Amino acid sequence: MTLHAYLVEDSPVIRENLVDFLEDVAQTHVVASASTADEALAWLRDHKSDWDLAIVDLFLQRGNGLAVLHACRQRAPHQKVVVLSNYATADMRLRSQQLGADAFFDKSAELDQLVAYCATVQPSHG
């Protein structure tokens, strides 16, 4: 079964590369993406059961990923939310965890760990 991911990333180049990477390497289908917090919040509100994994960057075109993490607190038990950011400080990792992130990955150094994490998430779709 394919994992359905929702990607919140403001850089078009990184977003495109991540989509290709996730679909090629992690058996993950990116169902939608957003580049601002408002776009992400609206999509998540309107598509409550259409995703298994949300991958959230902290710095967005408008708003930030912390608001998205907060909004994901009321998700189904099988749905996982991870942060993928270049700003991988101990404080930001802790803050993300406090807001409900299941994991935190450094965009520049931990993509292999993200792939491994994707393999642990149970898809709800066929």
Helices and strands as residue ranges (DSSP letters): E 3-8, H 12-25, E 28-34, H 37-46, E 53-56, H 65-71, G 72-74, E 80-85, H 90-98, E 103-106, H 111-120
